[in-house]
C-alpha cells in the first residue's frame, strides 16, 4: 500500500485514507471507529471479513505506526451494521462527500474540492435514509432487509449505483436479537444471573476490564451489543437471538 495519506474530515474529526497498489482506498479503522463512537476499533472490525481489514504503516506526527485499516466494503459494513445515533450523520456524510470523492479509477483528487451530489438528489437520498431507519426500528423488522429496501428506493428515485453497498448487507437469514438475559432466562427457566453465567461457561460472553459482559467471537453469531442511555448511565446491553436458548438447554 501507499503511505500517502488523504485526509477527509467528519464533523471536525479526521478520517485518514491510504491507497494500495491498485489505487483502492483503505480507511484508518481508529478514525472510523471514533466517528461512529465505538469503544475501540477492534470492536468495530471484529465481525468484518478478513479481506475487509488489514494493517498498514501510517505516517503520523510521532513517526510511522502500524495501524488497523478497513477497505471500502468494510467501511460500508461498519456503517450499515451500526445502530448508533452517529451512524445516521456518518451515512449522510459518506453519501454526500466520501462516495463522490472516490474515483472508480482507483485514484483520488487530493486537495481539490470535489462536487457533491446535486442538492435535490442529496435531499432525496437523506429523506429515504431517514424513512429506512424508521422502518428498521419497527419490532420484527430485520435491519438488513430494511436497508436493502432503502437502497432499492434510492436507486429507483435517483439512479445512483448501490450494488456495492447492497453486497455489504447481512444475509437475509441473519438472526433477530431481541432478548436480554432476563427474557432469555425465562426460556430456559433460569434467573438472569444464572443465564449470564451459563452464557459465559458456554464461551459466548465474558467479563471485561470494566466488569461488564462482552461478547466473544462465538457469541457475536448469537447476539448484538446495543448501546443504551438511561438514568444518567450509558453503556452496552447484550440482546440475544431466541434460538440460543436451544443451545443453552443442551449444555445446562
N, C-alpha and C positions, 0 to 999 in steps of 0.2 A: 504494500500500500504506500501511497504517497504520504509524506509527513507534512505536506502543506495543509494548513488549517483554513477552513472557510467558515467564519462565524455568522450565525443567524442570531436574532435577538427576539426572545419571547417575554414580553412584559418586563423588560429590563434585565432579564437573565439570559446569559449566553447559551446557545446550543451549537456546539462545535461539530464540524463535519470534516472528515478526511475522505479521499477517494482512492480506490485501489487501482491496479494496473489497467483495468478495463474502464476506468472512469466512473465506477459505481460508487454512490455515496455510502459512507458508514458514519453513524451518529454516535458521539460520545455518550455512553449509557448514563453516566452520572449526571450529565446535563439534562437529559430527557427525564430521568427519574426525579430530579429536583423540580422540574417544571410541572410534573404530574403529582408531586408531593408523595412519592413512595418513600418509605423509610430508608431503603438502601437500593442501589442499582441492582444488586443481586436478587432482591425481592421481585423486581420487575422482569428480570431476564430469566429467572429460574424456569419458567414454563415455555420459553422460546425454543424453537428447534435449533439444533447445533449449527445449521447453515445460516441461521439468522443472527448469530452472535460470534464474537471473536475478541482478540486483543490486538492492540496496536500501540506502538511507541508514539506518544504525542508530545510535541514540544510545548512546555509551559514556562512561565517566568522563573520558576525554580529549577528548571532543567528538564531533560527528557524523562517522561514517565510512561510506564506500560499501563494502558487504560482499557477497560472493557468497552467494546463498541458494538452497535447493532446496525444491521443493514436496513434498507427501505422497507422490506417485508416485516422485519422485526419491529420497526417503528410503528407501522400500521397495527400490528398485533397488540403492541403495548397500549396504544391509544384505544383501540376498539374493545379491548378486554377490560379496560379501566372503567369503574363506575364512580370515580372520584369527581367532585364538582369541577376541579381544574381541567378535567379531560374535555369538557364542553368547550371551554375557551381555547384549549390546545388544538382541538379538531378544527375550529374556525380558523385559527392561525395557520395550521398546516394547509387547509383548503385554499386560503386567500393569498398566502405568501410562499410557503415552502414548496408546495406542489408546482406552482407556476415557475419557481426558480430552478427546479430540477430539469436539466436538459436531457432529453431522451438520447442524445448523442453521447452521454456519459461525462459531459463537462459542465462547468459552472461559469457564469459570468460574474466573477467576484468583483465587488466594489461598485458594480453598476446597479442602478435602480431598475429592477425588472418589473414589467407591468403585472398588476394583479388581475384577477378576474373582473370583468365589467361589473359595475355596481349592481345592475338589475340581476345578473346571474349570481353574484355573491349573496345578495339578499335572498334570492330564491333558495339557494343551497342552505343558507343558515336557517331559513324557516322550515325546510324539510327536515334538517337535522334535529331541530327542536321538537318537531312532531314525532320523529322516530324515537327520540329519547323518552318522550312521554309515553309512547306505546310500550317501550321496553320495560317500563316500571309497573305496568299492569300485572297483577299476580297471575302466574301461569304462563306468561309470555316469555319465550326464550330470547335472550339478548341477541344471539347470533341471527335468529330468524328476523327479529325486528330490524336489525341493521341491514340485513340482506334486502328486505323490502324497502328500506330507506334508500339504499344505493340504487335500486331499480327506479325509484321515483326521481332521484337526482338525474340519472341517465335519461329517463324519458322526458324530463322537463327542461334539461339544459344541453343534452348531447355530450356531456363530459364523459370521458372514458373512466370506468370504475372497476374494470375487471381485476386489476392488481389488488385493489382494496378488497374485493369480494373473495379473492383467494386467501386472504388473511383471516377470514371469519372462522369461528369454531364450527365443527361439524354439526349437522342438524340433530344428531343424537347426543349432543353434549348434555350432561346431567343438569337438572334444575336443583340448585342448592337452596334450601329454604328453612331447614330445621336447626335451631340452636341445640345445645346439649340437653336442656330440659325437655324439649319436644322430642328429640331423638331418644332420650331415655325412656319416655313413655312407650315407645315402640318395642323396647326390649325389657320393660319392667325394671328399670334401674333409676336411681337418682341421678341428677346432673353430675354430681361429684364422681359417682361410680362410673358413669358413662365416659366422662373425660379420662378417668384412669384407664378404662378399658381401651379407649381410642389410643392412648399413649402406649399401652402394653402391646397393642397391635401394630405399632410403628407408624401410625397415621398423624400423630402430633407430638409435640414435646414442649417443655417449659423453657423459654428463652431467658436471657440475662435479666430481663425486666419482670420475670416471674409471670409471664403471660403465655397462654397457649399459642403455639405457632405450628403451622402445617409442615409436615415433612414432604419430600418429593412424592412419596407414595400417597400421602394424604391429599395432595393437590388434585388427584384424579377423582376424589370423592367430595371435595368441599371447596369453598371460597372464603377468603378472609375479607370481610366487608368493613369499611370504615364507618364509625358512628360517632356521634357527639351528643351527650345528654348530661344534664345536671353539672355543667362545667367541666366534664371529663370527656376526653376524646381517645379513641383507640380503635382496635380492630376486633370484630366479632366473627367467629368462625361459624358459617352456615353449612350444613351437611346435606348431601343427597340422601333422600329417604332409603335408597337402595343399599346404603352402607349398613343398615340395620341387619340385613341378612348375613352380611359378613361377620358382624359382631356376634350374632347368635351362634355362629359356628364355633367361635373360639371361647364363648362365655362358659 
